[in-house]
Amino acid sequence: MNTTGEITLESPGDDVIEMDRMYFPNPWESSQWLALNPGLNRLFTWRFQGELRGFALFGVAPDDNVAHLFKIVVSPQYRGSSTGSIFWPLLTAHLVTKGVNSVFLEVGVDNSRAIRFYEKLGFKALRRVRGFYSDGGDAQTMTLTLKVEVL
Ligand SMILES: CC(C)(COP(=O)(O)OP(=O)(O)OC[C@H]1O[C@@H](n2cnc3c(N)ncnc32)[C@H](O)[C@@H]1OP(=O)(O)O)[C@@H](O)C(=O)NCCC(=O)NCCS
């Protein structure tokens, strides 16, 4: 599996919105993407020769050291070879430079692949939130403390 590519901070483009619509379990409406505040959100894309291979969207409030992971998606043909795990440390390295020391997320309780992925990264389960999603589905909340290198 070729895991080459570049991680870049971007504004949401059509291909990101399309990848969300196709592959994210709870995709956003275009209006939600348009309402994103660039001061509060960070969208990282993973591209190779312009081709979008994945993305991750975090909410980071000013003066807060907790990042909220809203979305992470890897294109299906690049999944399953630890691609997500290679992508992840590049994201957290950026967040740490912004003063973030933990990540919080919600994941559908039936999304076993994503839960396994998060557990492998070191996330710990917090609680089950009943009826979290618009279709009535439950969410699992999880948190990860980031390792901050002390020089
Ligand atoms: C969640 C996601 C980003 C993980 O990326 P990935 O590249 O698949 O991650 P990895 O290759 O590191 O695999 C993670 C784990 O998934 C599991 N897995 C692998 N193939 C699987 C399959 N076909 N079915 C179910 N689980 C599988 C394995 O447990 C694997 O861990 P292992 O390598 O120790 O066995 C990716 O699967 C994805 O984009 N999913 C759709 C969007 C989504 O659900 N995002 C999260 C919503 S909160």
The ligand as a Gaussian input file, in Angstrom:
#p B3LYP/6-31G(d) Opt

LIG

0 1
 C      -11.999000       5.112000      10.628000
 C      -10.930000       5.173000       9.541000
 C      -10.468000       6.621000       9.356000
 C       -9.715000       4.324000       9.972000
 O       -8.734000       4.327000       8.939000
 P       -8.074000       2.934000       8.449000
 O       -7.070000       3.258000       7.405000
 O       -9.175000       1.988000       8.096000
 O       -7.362000       2.478000       9.781000
 P       -6.369000       1.270000      10.021000
 O       -5.899000       0.694000       8.732000
 O       -5.375000       1.802000      10.956000
 O       -7.288000       0.142000      10.684000
 C       -7.928000       0.325000      11.892000
 C       -8.526000      -0.985000      12.374000
 O       -9.686000      -1.256000      11.600000
 C       -9.931000      -2.651000      11.694000
 N      -10.212000      -3.178000      10.358000
 C       -9.357000      -3.363000       9.337000
 N      -10.044000      -3.831000       8.261000
 C      -11.343000      -3.928000       8.654000
 C      -12.540000      -4.292000       7.994000
 N      -12.552000      -4.669000       6.703000
 N      -13.701000      -4.263000       8.698000
 C      -13.725000      -3.869000       9.984000
 N      -12.612000      -3.484000      10.655000
 C      -11.445000      -3.501000       9.988000
 C       -8.763000      -3.338000      12.262000
 O       -9.064000      -3.645000      13.620000
 C       -7.711000      -2.272000      12.208000
 O       -6.835000      -2.502000      13.229000
 P       -5.632000      -3.639000      13.042000
 O       -4.795000      -3.140000      11.900000
 O       -4.944000      -3.613000      14.358000
 O       -6.285000      -4.941000      12.741000
 C      -11.469000       4.636000       8.184000
 O      -11.830000       3.287000       8.344000
 C      -12.645000       5.438000       7.624000
 O      -12.452000       6.420000       6.886000
 N      -13.903000       5.029000       7.935000
 C      -15.112000       5.726000       7.416000
 C      -15.361000       7.042000       8.112000
 C      -15.556000       6.854000       9.601000
 O      -16.292000       5.990000      10.040000
 N      -14.861000       7.738000      10.362000
 C      -14.954000       7.740000      11.819000
 C      -16.267000       8.259000      12.258000
 S      -16.276000       8.783000      13.937000

